Amino acid sequence: MRVSNISGLLLTAVLLGSSLAGAQTSDFGTIAIAFRPVDATIYIDGEQWASPTPGGPVVVQLLPGRHRVEVRSPNHRPYSTTVDVRAGQSTPLNVSLTSGMTVPPSRDLPPPPPQAPPAQQGPIRQTSVAPSGDGWAIAPDFKITSLDHRTTGLAGVYGGAVFAGKLLVGAGGYWQVDSYYAQQLAYGGAVAEYRFLSNSPIGITAHGLAGYGQLWVPGGYGSRSGRYYGGYPYAYPYEGFFVGEPQLKIVARFGTGVSLAGGVGYRFTTSDLVNLDGVTGSFSIQFGR
């Protein structure tokens, strides 16, 4: 009877000790520090810690709260930060020192001044800021088109402000380059385009122009009489018209500053004198965003 009582007491003591050990462990948090170079020295709250394996991570159990971590190595810039350790959680910290000036070990330094608490507590996170994509762009543009049932060329330029790398809002203008003894055409207006797959090397752009144009004709064209100067017809403004020109382009991007675009579209006008409507093919080089 006495032996059984003693055995029961021993079993109760073992179970109680295990429970207490588990409760104590759950009261701690863990910080795991991976570092480079491998000869770096780790200080936590001014106390030096080392990994059991050379170059391996330093894993330390700490009481919950804020703890200061310092990593130092000869001929490298030191690193220090404050980590918020939480009970029952593991907080990773990856540190890679950069080459540069060093300072004496932390034991020779006065204690650091208190720091203001961070705006948000929690595990350390690495963040980066992506470019906004805003900027400006300009593009010389050349068009092949049909004008009054004949093929002609138009040279021009467009540009404007770019928002988020996708939307361009600006203006553009074009003029006929091969007119002589015939009508001459010029037009311009507001330009807008939206870029699909704007972060890919190859993309698609929906482009459009809406504005106003002017047609010049030589003297004697139509029913009007013209003047002559030096034996050549004198061209004068004959008709103004509104114009709209939607296009779809295929774009090849070379880095972030240059792209080539080829497209096809159609020009709509309100001209009554000659047929200024027609299919357009274009080639442009865009500089900027």
Backbone as CSV, one residue per row, in Angstrom:
resi,resn,N_x,N_y,N_z,CA_x,CA_y,CA_z,C_x,C_y,C_z
1,MET,0.846,-1.207,0.000,0.000,0.000,0.000,0.876,1.250,0.000
2,ARG,1.966,1.261,0.768,2.843,2.427,0.829,3.587,2.619,-0.483
3,VAL,3.994,1.506,-1.119,4.701,1.586,-2.397,3.811,2.191,-3.473
4,SER,2.546,1.804,-3.532,1.624,2.349,-4.540,1.396,3.837,-4.324
5,ASN,1.322,4.280,-3.069,1.158,5.720,-2.813,2.352,6.513,-3.321
6,ILE,3.561,5.978,-3.054,4.773,6.674,-3.509,4.811,6.744,-5.033
7,SER,4.419,5.680,-5.714,4.397,5.669,-7.187,3.418,6.690,-7.723
8,GLY,2.260,6.823,-7.085,1.276,7.811,-7.529,1.781,9.216,-7.370
9,LEU,2.484,9.482,-6.233,3.035,10.816,-6.033,4.084,11.150,-7.075
10,LEU,4.949,10.180,-7.428,5.980,10.429,-8.432,5.362,10.717,-9.797
11,LEU,4.328,9.966,-10.170,3.678,10.187,-11.469,3.023,11.564,-11.520
12,THR,2.396,11.972,-10.422,1.767,13.301,-10.382,2.810,14.400,-10.524
13,ALA,3.974,14.236,-9.864,5.032,15.244,-9.948,5.571,15.368,-11.366
14,VAL,5.732,14.206,-12.064,6.238,14.240,-13.435,5.274,14.978,-14.356
15,LEU,3.964,14.661,-14.238,2.960,15.323,-15.084,2.902,16.811,-14.810
16,LEU,3.007,17.202,-13.524,2.957,18.606,-13.163,4.179,19.354,-13.725
17,GLY,5.360,18.730,-13.682,6.571,19.362,-14.208,6.493,19.548,-15.710
18,SER,5.916,18.547,-16.409,5.777,18.679,-17.863,4.843,19.806,-18.216
19,SER,3.742,19.926,-17.456,2.781,21.013,-17.731,3.416,22.374,-17.517
20,LEU,4.192,22.500,-16.435,4.847,23.775,-16.155,5.876,24.119,-17.244
21,ALA,6.616,23.110,-17.709,7.611,23.361,-18.756,6.952,23.808,-20.050
22,GLY,5.819,23.137,-20.392,5.102,23.548,-21.602,4.561,24.942,-21.477
23,ALA,4.043,25.319,-20.306,3.510,26.676,-20.113,4.605,27.708,-20.214
24,GLN,5.817,27.340,-19.656,6.921,28.295,-19.728,7.369,28.503,-21.178
25,THR,7.437,27.404,-21.948,7.879,27.532,-23.338,6.921,28.397,-24.142
26,SER,5.586,28.197,-23.887,4.599,28.971,-24.647,4.637,30.451,-24.299
27,ASP,5.262,30.806,-23.183,5.363,32.209,-22.792,6.456,32.941,-23.561
28,PHE,7.291,32.245,-24.333,8.395,32.845,-25.062,8.049,32.978,-26.541
29,GLY,8.731,33.905,-27.198,8.691,34.007,-28.651,10.065,33.712,-29.208
30,THR,10.151,33.489,-30.505,11.403,33.102,-31.140,11.763,34.110,-32.225
31,ILE,13.051,34.459,-32.309,13.554,35.267,-33.407,14.642,34.467,-34.116
32,ALA,14.524,34.330,-35.454,15.473,33.574,-36.267,16.191,34.548,-37.202
33,ILE,17.511,34.669,-37.024,18.304,35.669,-37.750,19.227,34.946,-38.728
34,ALA,19.020,35.160,-40.027,19.932,34.689,-41.069,20.792,35.872,-41.504
35,PHE,22.114,35.668,-41.644,22.995,36.821,-41.848,24.117,36.483,-42.812
36,ARG,24.625,37.520,-43.433,25.804,37.488,-44.292,26.596,38.765,-44.049
37,PRO,27.921,38.720,-43.967,28.779,37.559,-44.176,28.728,36.588,-42.996
38,VAL,29.342,35.417,-43.214,29.208,34.359,-42.211,29.998,34.670,-40.935
39,ASP,30.961,35.621,-40.987,31.740,35.932,-39.785,31.113,37.076,-38.984
40,ALA,29.904,37.471,-39.311,29.254,38.558,-38.592,28.942,38.142,-37.152
41,THR,28.876,39.153,-36.270,28.560,38.938,-34.855,27.165,39.477,-34.571
42,ILE,26.387,38.706,-33.827,24.994,39.052,-33.538,24.883,39.504,-32.077
43,TYR,24.244,40.661,-31.860,23.970,41.168,-30.519,22.466,41.359,-30.378
44,ILE,21.905,40.826,-29.304,20.495,41.027,-28.978,20.431,41.671,-27.606
45,ASP,19.909,42.897,-27.562,19.843,43.687,-26.335,21.227,43.833,-25.702
46,GLY,22.268,43.987,-26.572,23.625,44.174,-26.106,24.360,42.904,-25.750
47,GLU,23.716,41.732,-25.830,24.345,40.460,-25.485,24.669,39.701,-26.762
48,GLN,25.905,39.170,-26.835,26.355,38.485,-28.036,25.777,37.072,-28.099
49,TRP,25.336,36.675,-29.322,24.820,35.327,-29.569,25.535,34.747,-30.782
50,ALA,25.642,33.454,-30.823,26.316,32.777,-31.931,25.528,31.531,-32.310
51,SER,25.673,31.127,-33.594,25.003,29.922,-34.078,25.850,28.702,-33.767
52,PRO,25.230,27.558,-33.446,26.015,26.340,-33.213,26.717,25.846,-34.466
53,THR,26.240,26.244,-35.659,26.895,25.862,-36.915,27.436,27.124,-37.568
54,PRO,28.689,27.106,-38.070,29.266,28.314,-38.677,28.422,28.797,-39.857
55,GLY,28.086,30.064,-39.821,27.302,30.643,-40.897,25.829,30.332,-40.855
56,GLY,25.402,29.491,-39.909,23.997,29.137,-39.820,23.180,30.208,-39.132
57,PRO,21.868,30.117,-39.190,21.025,31.137,-38.562,21.110,31.072,-37.035
58,VAL,20.912,32.226,-36.412,20.871,32.329,-34.955,19.406,32.317,-34.533
59,VAL,19.011,31.311,-33.772,17.622,31.164,-33.319,17.609,31.313,-31.798
60,VAL,16.881,32.311,-31.297,16.892,32.634,-29.870,15.459,32.760,-29.376
61,GLN,15.182,32.162,-28.214,13.896,32.345,-27.556,13.985,33.546,-26.615
62,LEU,13.011,34.452,-26.721,13.023,35.682,-25.941,11.652,35.913,-25.330
63,LEU,11.642,36.698,-24.274,10.374,37.107,-23.694,9.650,38.042,-24.655
64,PRO,8.337,38.039,-24.670,7.604,38.935,-25.565,7.959,40.395,-25.294
65,GLY,7.974,41.187,-26.347,8.279,42.610,-26.226,9.256,43.063,-27.288
66,ARG,9.746,44.275,-27.135,10.662,44.872,-28.097,12.105,44.541,-27.723
67,HIS,12.871,44.078,-28.724,14.265,43.703,-28.510,15.109,44.324,-29.628
68,ARG,16.273,44.820,-29.253,17.167,45.463,-30.216,18.169,44.449,-30.744
69,VAL,18.277,44.364,-32.094,19.164,43.413,-32.757,20.226,44.205,-33.516
70,GLU,21.501,43.824,-33.321,22.614,44.448,-34.028,23.444,43.360,-34.694
71,VAL,23.879,43.627,-35.941,24.734,42.703,-36.694,25.961,43.477,-37.136
72,ARG,27.152,42.957,-36.785,28.404,43.660,-37.088,29.419,42.690,-37.681
73,SER,30.266,43.242,-38.575,31.344,42.457,-39.170,32.442,43.404,-39.598
74,PRO,33.705,42.999,-39.505,34.811,43.871,-39.937,34.664,44.254,-41.406
75,ASN,34.980,45.521,-41.703,34.958,46.063,-43.066,33.561,46.065,-43.673
76,HIS,32.539,46.076,-42.843,31.158,46.152,-43.318,30.395,47.183,-42.483
77,ARG,29.374,47.743,-43.070,28.521,48.690,-42.354,27.637,47.927,-41.370
78,PRO,27.563,48.383,-40.124,26.734,47.673,-39.144,25.249,47.851,-39.440
79,TYR,24.464,46.945,-38.909,23.009,46.988,-39.082,22.360,46.847,-37.712
80,SER,21.349,47.649,-37.446,20.619,47.542,-36.187,19.153,47.818,-36.431
81,THR,18.313,47.152,-35.658,16.873,47.342,-35.777,16.212,46.900,-34.475
82,THR,14.955,47.203,-34.346,14.161,46.791,-33.196,13.076,45.834,-33.661
83,VAL,12.966,44.689,-33.006,12.032,43.642,-33.395,11.020,43.437,-32.279
84,ASP,9.771,43.320,-32.644,8.690,43.062,-31.692,8.456,41.561,-31.639
85,VAL,8.821,40.924,-30.535,8.679,39.479,-30.352,7.357,39.201,-29.653
86,ARG,6.603,38.238,-30.183,5.316,37.868,-29.617,5.342,36.426,-29.122
87,ALA,4.622,36.185,-28.056,4.614,34.858,-27.428,4.083,33.822,-28.402
88,GLY,4.799,32.670,-28.473,4.362,31.564,-29.303,4.563,31.779,-30.784
89,GLN,5.209,32.890,-31.214,5.414,33.164,-32.631,6.900,33.260,-32.937
90,SER,7.245,32.928,-34.194,8.630,33.026,-34.657,8.739,34.190,-35.634
91,THR,9.704,35.085,-35.403,9.901,36.258,-36.257,11.201,36.098,-37.027
92,PRO,11.131,35.992,-38.388,12.365,35.872,-39.176,12.993,37.238,-39.455
93,LEU,14.309,37.265,-39.568,15.035,38.484,-39.903,16.227,38.104,-40.774
94,ASN,16.263,38.613,-42.006,17.352,38.349,-42.943,18.199,39.619,-43.081
95,VAL,19.503,39.499,-42.828,20.400,40.655,-42.838,21.596,40.341,-43.733
96,SER,21.887,41.230,-44.690,23.075,41.124,-45.526,23.819,42.456,-45.443
97,LEU,24.985,42.448,-44.776,25.745,43.674,-44.567,26.434,44.102,-45.861
98,THR,26.553,45.425,-46.050,27.251,45.971,-47.202,28.650,46.422,-46.784
99,SER,29.571,46.373,-47.736,30.947,46.755,-47.448,31.023,48.243,-47.142
100,GLY,31.907,48.599,-46.208,32.051,50.008,-45.862,32.709,50.178,-44.521
101,MET,32.565,51.396,-43.929,33.178,51.716,-42.650,32.550,50.905,-41.539
102,THR,33.319,50.632,-40.512,32.841,49.918,-39.339,32.951,50.819,-38.122
103,VAL,32.283,50.437,-37.069,32.367,51.150,-35.801,32.776,50.171,-34.723
104,PRO,33.256,50.622,-33.596,33.649,49.689,-32.529,32.482,48.809,-32.116
105,PRO,32.765,47.653,-31.506,31.704,46.752,-31.053,30.745,47.470,-30.119
106,SER,29.557,46.908,-30.009,28.495,47.575,-29.264,28.818,47.710,-27.775
107,ARG,29.705,46.849,-27.248,30.016,46.961,-25.813,30.795,48.236,-25.496
108,ASP,31.460,48.839,-26.547,32.192,50.077,-26.334,31.332,51.308,-26.588
109,LEU,30.111,51.107,-27.034,29.243,52.229,-27.355,28.286,52.496,-26.204
110,PRO,27.897,53.757,-26.033,26.859,54.040,-25.035,25.537,53.429,-25.493
111,PRO,24.651,53.174,-24.567,23.367,52.584,-24.951,22.627,53.505,-25.917
112,PRO,21.962,52.945,-26.890,21.266,53.782,-27.884,20.116,54.540,-27.248
113,PRO,19.793,55.717,-27.786,18.658,56.479,-27.239,17.350,55.758,-27.516
114,PRO,16.351,56.000,-26.697,15.061,55.355,-26.939,14.456,55.828,-28.252
115,GLN,13.763,54.913,-28.927,13.142,55.228,-30.203,11.640,55.313,-30.040
116,ALA,11.048,56.132,-30.908,9.589,56.229,-30.899,8.990,54.919,-31.383
117,PRO,7.875,54.502,-30.838,7.261,53.237,-31.277,6.835,53.335,-32.724
118,PRO,6.940,52.249,-33.484,6.525,52.288,-34.893,5.028,52.469,-35.021
119,ALA,4.625,52.963,-36.174,3.198,53.193,-36.403,2.421,51.886,-36.425
120,GLN,3.073,50.793,-36.848,2.403,49.496,-36.910,3.339,48.431,-36.374
121,GLN,2.900,47.696,-35.376,3.700,46.655,-34.788,3.455,45.353,-35.525
122,GLY,4.449,44.496,-35.503,4.308,43.215,-36.156,5.645,42.749,-36.680
123,PRO,5.669,41.602,-37.392,6.930,41.093,-37.940,7.525,42.068,-38.944
124,ILE,8.857,42.028,-39.085,9.549,42.895,-40.020,9.186,42.492,-41.442
125,ARG,8.848,43.465,-42.283,8.480,43.206,-43.668,9.343,44.066,-44.577
126,GLN,9.740,43.503,-45.704,10.497,44.251,-46.697,9.521,44.809,-47.716
127,THR,9.597,46.100,-47.954,8.676,46.734,-48.889,9.464,47.429,-49.976
128,SER,8.837,47.622,-51.139,9.434,48.348,-52.249,8.348,49.169,-52.919
129,VAL,8.770,50.266,-53.547,7.838,51.171,-54.210,8.021,51.035,-55.713
130,ALA,6.959,50.663,-56.423,7.011,50.508,-57.869,6.856,51.869,-58.547
131,PRO,7.492,52.038,-59.714,7.317,53.306,-60.438,5.853,53.564,-60.767
132,SER,5.468,54.849,-60.754,4.065,55.192,-60.995,3.677,55.054,-62.455
133,GLY,4.630,55.169,-63.365,4.315,55.110,-64.784,3.880,56.435,-65.370
134,ASP,3.812,57.509,-64.567,3.428,58.823,-65.077,4.615,59.462,-65.798
135,GLY,4.310,60.326,-66.763,5.377,61.015,-67.483,4.847,61.652,-68.751
136,TRP,5.760,61.827,-69.730,5.421,62.475,-70.997,5.914,61.609,-72.140
137,ALA,5.267,61.753,-73.297,5.671,61.003,-74.480,5.456,61.875,-75.715
138,ILE,6.321,61.680,-76.726,6.184,62.364,-78.010,6.549,61.373,-79.104
139,ALA,5.863,61.440,-80.259,6.059,60.440,-81.300,5.946,61.075,-82.686
140,PRO,7.033,61.138,-83.477,6.908,61.438,-84.908,6.112,60.310,-85.578
141,ASP,5.209,60.679,-86.502,4.283,59.704,-87.078,4.190,59.935,-88.581
142,PHE,4.165,58.841,-89.340,4.012,58.928,-90.790,2.861,58.030,-91.212
143,LYS,1.986,58.548,-92.106,0.801,57.818,-92.529,0.782,57.660,-94.047
144,ILE,0.314,56.507,-94.505,-0.028,56.264,-95.898,-1.537,56.150,-95.957
145,THR,-2.171,56.931,-96.863,-3.621,56.975,-96.861,-4.151,57.246,-98.260
146,SER,-5.459,57.120,-98.398,-6.140,57.426,-99.649,-6.782,58.799,-99.535
147,LEU,-6.498,59.677,-100.532,-7.029,61.037,-100.530,-7.607,61.329,-101.908
148,ASP,-8.920,61.471,-101.980,-9.604,61.744,-103.246,-9.238,60.694,-104.298
149,HIS,-9.285,59.416,-103.863,-9.067,58.250,-104.737,-7.626,58.140,-105.224
150,ARG,-6.667,58.681,-104.504,-5.261,58.471,-104.829,-4.472,58.332,-103.534
151,THR,-3.372,57.594,-103.639,-2.555,57.321,-102.459,-1.608,58.489,-102.196
152,THR,-1.514,58.879,-100.942,-0.645,59.999,-100.577,-0.048,59.742,-99.201
153,GLY,0.894,60.583,-98.802,1.547,60.452,-97.498,1.272,61.649,-96.618
154,LEU,1.196,61.402,-95.320,1.010,62.456,-94.318,2.106,62.321,-93.273
155,ALA,2.746,63.405,-92.949,3.734,63.432,-91.868,3.161,64.218,-90.705
156,GLY,3.530,63.823,-89.505,2.999,64.534,-88.344,3.678,64.122,-87.064
157,VAL,3.122,64.584,-85.973,3.654,64.282,-84.652,2.516,64.375,-83.645
158,TYR,2.590,63.542,-82.613,1.642,63.645,-81.508,2.390,63.419,-80.196
159,GLY,1.792,63.851,-79.112,2.407,63.674,-77.799,1.469,64.145,-76.717
160,GLY,1.893,63.919,-75.468,1.065,64.341,-74.350,1.515,63.725,-73.047
161,ALA,0.663,63.835,-72.048,0.941,63.312,-70.713,0.482,61.867,-70.625
162,VAL,1.293,61.049,-69.937,0.990,59.624,-69.751,0.680,59.391,-68.282
163,PHE,-0.394,58.657,-68.018,-0.830,58.369,-66.656,-0.793,56.861,-66.423
164,ALA,-0.050,56.461,-65.366,0.059,55.054,-64.962,0.589,54.169,-66.076
165,GLY,1.307,54.746,-67.033,1.879,53.964,-68.115,0.864,53.420,-69.098
166,LYS,-0.415,53.792,-68.966,-1.468,53.206,-69.799,-2.217,54.234,-70.634
167,LEU,-2.530,55.386,-70.079,-3.382,56.368,-70.748,-2.565,57.584,-71.163
168,LEU,-2.627,57.936,-72.454,-1.986,59.150,-72.974,-3.073,60.133,-73.382
169,VAL,-2.939,61.378,-72.958,-3.850,62.455,-73.336,-3.007,63.618,-73.837
170,GLY,-3.260,64.080,-75.072,-2.449,65.158,-75.623,-3.036,65.697,-76.907
171,ALA,-2.168,65.991,-77.876,-2.595,66.582,-79.140,-1.654,66.121,-80.240
172,GLY,-2.101,66.298,-81.493,-1.288,65.910,-82.626,-1.710,66.661,-83.871
173,GLY,-0.851,66.649,-84.894,-1.153,67.313,-86.150,-0.469,66.628,-87.313
174,TYR,-1.073,66.712,-88.536,-0.555,66.054,-89.731,-0.714,66.975,-90.934
175,TRP,0.194,66.839,-91.912,0.120,67.621,-93.133,0.563,66.749,-94.307
176,GLN,0.027,67.050,-95.449,0.318,66.274,-96.657,1.718,66.597,-97.146
177,VAL,2.470,65.564,-97.556,3.878,65.774,-97.904,4.149,65.686,-99.405
178,ASP,3.195,65.255,-100.235,3.483,65.048,-101.658,2.514,65.803,-102.560
179,SER,1.977,66.926,-102.080,1.024,67.672,-102.896,1.744,68.734,-103.725
180,TYR,1.430,68.830,-104.987,1.973,69.853,-105.876,1.070,69.928,-107.103
181,TYR,0.614,71.110,-107.479,-0.402,71.301,-108.509,-1.688,70.548,-108.152
182,ALA,-1.938,70.314,-106.877,-3.139,69.594,-106.461,-3.527,70.083,-105.079
183,GLN,-4.602,69.518,-104.554,-5.054,69.934,-103.243,-4.035,69.560,-102.163
184,GLN,-4.004,70.343,-101.095,-3.135,70.100,-99.953,-4.009,69.958,-98.709
185,LEU,-3.613,69.044,-97.844,-4.426,68.707,-96.676,-3.608,68.856,-95.402
186,ALA,-4.225,69.387,-94.356,-3.613,69.446,-93.020,-4.732,69.387,-91.990
187,TYR,-4.459,68.695,-90.872,-5.459,68.615,-89.802,-4.760,68.298,-88.483
188,GLY,-5.454,68.553,-87.416,-4.917,68.275,-86.085,-6.024,68.324,-85.058
189,GLY,-5.680,67.954,-83.814,-6.681,67.969,-82.761,-6.219,67.241,-81.518
190,ALA,-7.176,66.909,-80.674,-6.884,66.198,-79.428,-6.605,64.732,-79.713
191,VAL,-5.648,64.178,-78.973,-5.239,62.776,-79.140,-5.391,62.065,-77.806
192,ALA,-5.875,60.838,-77.868,-5.950,59.990,-76.683,-5.633,58.560,-77.105
193,GLU,-4.947,57.838,-76.247,-4.695,56.430,-76.524,-4.666,55.648,-75.213
194,TYR,-5.077,54.393,-75.297,-5.029,53.485,-74.149,-4.185,52.281,-74.524
195,ARG,-3.241,51.935,-73.635,-2.268,50.885,-73.923,-2.632,49.607,-73.177
196,PHE,-2.864,48.550,-73.938,-3.071,47.228,-73.357,-1.717,46.512,-73.283
197,LEU,-1.534,45.691,-72.241,-0.257,44.979,-72.020,0.894,45.977,-71.979
198,SER,0.718,47.037,-71.177,1.696,48.125,-71.163,3.034,47.724,-70.570
199,ASN,3.106,46.629,-69.822,4.382,46.192,-69.234,5.038,45.067,-70.016
200,SER,4.485,44.704,-71.174,5.028,43.624,-71.990,5.865,44.195,-73.132
201,PRO,6.819,43.410,-73.651,7.606,43.904,-74.800,6.747,44.180,-76.024
202,ILE,5.674,43.424,-76.210,4.756,43.628,-77.317,3.386,43.955,-76.745
203,GLY,2.782,45.040,-77.226,1.480,45.442,-76.712,0.555,45.928,-77.811
204,ILE,-0.663,46.233,-77.421,-1.688,46.740,-78.329,-2.165,48.087,-77.799
205,THR,-2.333,49.063,-78.704,-2.757,50.404,-78.317,-3.972,50.824,-79.136
206,ALA,-4.993,51.316,-78.440,-6.139,51.935,-79.096,-5.898,53.440,-79.120
207,HIS,-5.795,54.007,-80.320,-5.365,55.398,-80.519,-6.446,56.140,-81.290
208,GLY,-6.648,57.407,-80.955,-7.648,58.179,-81.678,-7.346,59.665,-81.686
209,LEU,-7.758,60.342,-82.772,-7.623,61.798,-82.905,-8.989,62.368,-83.269
210,ALA,-9.339,63.499,-82.668,-10.562,64.220,-83.014,-10.232,65.702,-83.075
211,GLY,-10.548,66.347,-84.237,-10.180,67.756,-84.357,-10.725,68.399,-85.611
212,TYR,-9.916,69.306,-86.180,-10.357,70.137,-87.308,-9.255,70.155,-88.356
213,GLY,-9.650,70.249,-89.652,-8.681,70.278,-90.729,-9.014,71.337,-91.765
214,GLN,-8.051,71.536,-92.680,-8.208,72.537,-93.737,-7.710,71.947,-95.052
215,LEU,-8.459,72.210,-96.128,-8.060,71.784,-97.461,-7.704,73.013,-98.282
216,TRP,-6.524,72.998,-98.910,-6.109,74.046,-99.837,-6.198,73.492,-101.256
217,VAL,-6.632,74.310,-102.188,-6.714,73.872,-103.580,-6.049,74.921,-104.460
218,PRO,-5.531,74.533,-105.646,-4.933,75.514,-106.563,-5.997,76.344,-107.237
219,GLY,-5.610,77.490,-107.768,-6.549,78.347,-108.470,-7.193,77.624,-109.632
220,GLY,-8.490,77.872,-109.839,-9.205,77.253,-110.921,-9.801,75.912,-110.565
221,TYR,-9.573,75.413,-109.322,-10.118,74.124,-108.926,-11.613,74.276,-108.693
222,GLY,-12.416,73.354,-109.205,-13.853,73.403,-109.006,-14.451,74.555,-109.793
223,SER,-15.369,75.240,-109.157,-16.089,76.320,-109.839,-15.517,77.688,-109.525
224,ARG,-14.452,77.773,-108.676,-13.895,79.062,-108.307,-12.754,79.453,-109.231
225,SER,-12.601,80.702,-109.492,-11.479,81.185,-110.303,-10.295,81.459,-109.406
226,GLY,-9.104,81.188,-109.912,-7.915,81.361,-109.096,-6.975,82.393,-109.668
227,ARG,-5.983,82.761,-108.849,-4.967,83.695,-109.273,-3.682,82.945,-109.577
228,TYR,-2.822,83.522,-110.362,-1.559,82.908,-110.729,-0.429,83.872,-110.386
229,TYR,0.660,83.292,-109.936,1.822,84.099,-109.572,3.058,83.417,-110.147
230,GLY,3.744,84.114,-111.060,4.938,83.539,-111.668,4.640,82.328,-112.523
231,GLY,3.461,82.209,-113.064,3.122,81.100,-113.933,2.632,79.872,-113.203
232,TYR,2.548,79.909,-111.840,2.114,78.757,-111.070,0.785,79.066,-110.396
233,PRO,-0.046,78.062,-110.219,-1.315,78.308,-109.518,-1.061,78.754,-108.093
234,TYR,-1.891,79.614,-107.594,-1.797,80.092,-106.217,-2.847,79.350,-105.390
235,ALA,-2.404,78.532,-104.397,-3.329,77.742,-103.582,-3.875,78.600,-102.446
236,TYR,-5.127,78.395,-102.111,-5.751,79.154,-101.044,-6.702,78.244,-100.270
237,PRO,-7.011,78.592,-99.005,-7.933,77.748,-98.239,-9.274,77.640,-98.944
238,TYR,-9.721,76.426,-99.082,-10.952,76.192,-99.821,-12.063,75.642,-98.944
239,GLU,-11.716,74.763,-98.027,-12.761,74.152,-97.214,-12.187,73.716,-95.864
240,GLY,-12.915,74.005,-94.796,-12.590,73.483,-93.474,-13.511,72.315,-93.132
241,PHE,-13.038,71.424,-92.307,-13.829,70.230,-91.998,-13.430,69.697,-90.621
242,PHE,-14.324,68.956,-90.015,-14.029,68.223,-88.789,-13.544,66.828,-89.151
243,VAL,-12.672,66.291,-88.300,-12.070,65.002,-88.602,-12.027,64.136,-87.347
244,GLY,-12.249,62.848,-87.535,-12.067,61.836,-86.487,-11.302,60.668,-87.071
245,GLU,-10.302,60.158,-86.333,-9.419,59.136,-86.893,-9.059,58.098,-85.821
246,PRO,-9.850,57.037,-85.668,-9.498,55.957,-84.736,-8.474,55.014,-85.367
247,GLN,-7.611,54.447,-84.530,-6.582,53.527,-84.993,-6.362,52.424,-83.967
248,LEU,-5.867,51.293,-84.457,-5.410,50.202,-83.600,-3.969,49.902,-83.965
249,LYS,-3.072,49.914,-82.946,-1.646,49.782,-83.201,-1.058,48.574,-82.479
250,ILE,-0.027,48.000,-83.093,0.826,47.000,-82.459,2.131,47.691,-82.077
251,VAL,2.549,47.555,-80.816,3.682,48.307,-80.274,4.780,47.343,-79.835
252,ALA,6.010,47.630,-80.236,7.193,46.908,-79.763,8.013,47.852,-78.903
253,ARG,8.251,47.463,-77.630,8.939,48.343,-76.684,10.397,47.913,-76.522
254,PHE,11.294,48.903,-76.514,12.718,48.678,-76.322,13.125,49.428,-75.062
255,GLY,13.155,48.748,-73.922,13.420,49.412,-72.656,12.214,50.217,-72.228
256,THR,12.474,51.296,-71.474,11.383,52.119,-70.946,11.230,53.445,-71.669
257,GLY,12.101,53.730,-72.668,12.068,55.049,-73.264,11.781,55.109,-74.744
258,VAL,11.823,53.969,-75.474,11.630,53.975,-76.918,10.721,52.819,-77.305
259,SER,9.801,53.086,-78.222,8.943,52.033,-78.757,8.607,52.347,-80.207
260,LEU,8.393,51.281,-80.986,7.981,51.385,-82.381,6.545,50.895,-82.491
261,ALA,5.737,51.596,-83.300,4.327,51.236,-83.426,3.918,51.270,-84.888
262,GLY,3.169,50.268,-85.312,2.558,50.233,-86.631,1.081,49.954,-86.476
263,GLY,0.248,50.686,-87.229,-1.177,50.512,-87.027,-1.988,50.756,-88.273
264,VAL,-3.281,50.515,-88.137,-4.226,50.739,-89.213,-5.456,51.412,-88.632
265,GLY,-6.068,52.323,-89.423,-7.242,53.033,-88.945,-8.070,53.559,-90.102
266,TYR,-8.972,54.470,-89.777,-9.839,55.055,-90.811,-10.090,56.516,-90.448
267,ARG,-10.047,57.385,-91.470,-10.255,58.803,-91.268,-11.668,59.184,-91.734
268,PHE,-12.439,59.776,-90.811,-13.773,60.282,-91.121,-13.712,61.814,-91.153
269,THR,-14.315,62.436,-92.174,-14.338,63.890,-92.257,-15.738,64.361,-92.668
270,THR,-15.959,65.674,-92.519,-17.213,66.301,-92.962,-17.027,67.053,-94.279
271,SER,-15.949,66.745,-95.021,-15.659,67.454,-96.262,-16.735,67.178,-97.312
272,ASP,-17.171,68.251,-98.032,-18.132,68.125,-99.116,-17.494,68.293,-100.488
273,LEU,-16.276,68.845,-100.532,-15.647,69.139,-101.816,-15.077,67.889,-102.470
274,VAL,-14.190,67.192,-101.757,-13.564,65.970,-102.273,-13.701,64.893,-101.215
275,ASN,-13.404,63.675,-101.618,-13.501,62.544,-100.703,-12.225,62.466,-99.871
276,LEU,-12.291,62.955,-98.631,-11.133,62.921,-97.734,-11.181,61.753,-96.772
277,ASP,-12.267,60.971,-96.790,-12.345,59.787,-95.944,-11.462,58.687,-96.532
278,GLY,-10.921,57.849,-95.668,-10.129,56.750,-96.192,-9.382,55.982,-95.131
279,VAL,-8.926,54.795,-95.507,-8.126,53.935,-94.640,-6.734,54.536,-94.486
280,THR,-6.172,54.438,-93.296,-4.813,54.927,-93.042,-3.960,53.814,-92.442
281,GLY,-2.724,53.761,-92.895,-1.715,52.917,-92.264,-0.627,53.821,-91.701
282,SER,-0.145,53.537,-90.500,0.788,54.459,-89.853,1.991,53.720,-89.294
283,PHE,3.091,54.477,-89.163,4.324,54.006,-88.508,4.863,55.146,-87.667
284,SER,5.135,54.883,-86.376,5.608,55.938,-85.495,6.712,55.420,-84.578
285,ILE,7.543,56.348,-84.102,8.575,56.081,-83.096,8.245,56.930,-81.879
286,GLN,8.007,56.286,-80.768,7.585,57.010,-79.568,8.735,57.087,-78.559
287,PHE,8.943,58.298,-78.028,9.977,58.527,-77.024,9.309,58.963,-75.723
288,GLY,9.783,58.469,-74.616,9.219,58.819,-73.312,8.524,57.644,-72.689
289,ARG,7.522,57.931,-71.854,6.809,56.905,-71.124,5.939,56.071,-72.076
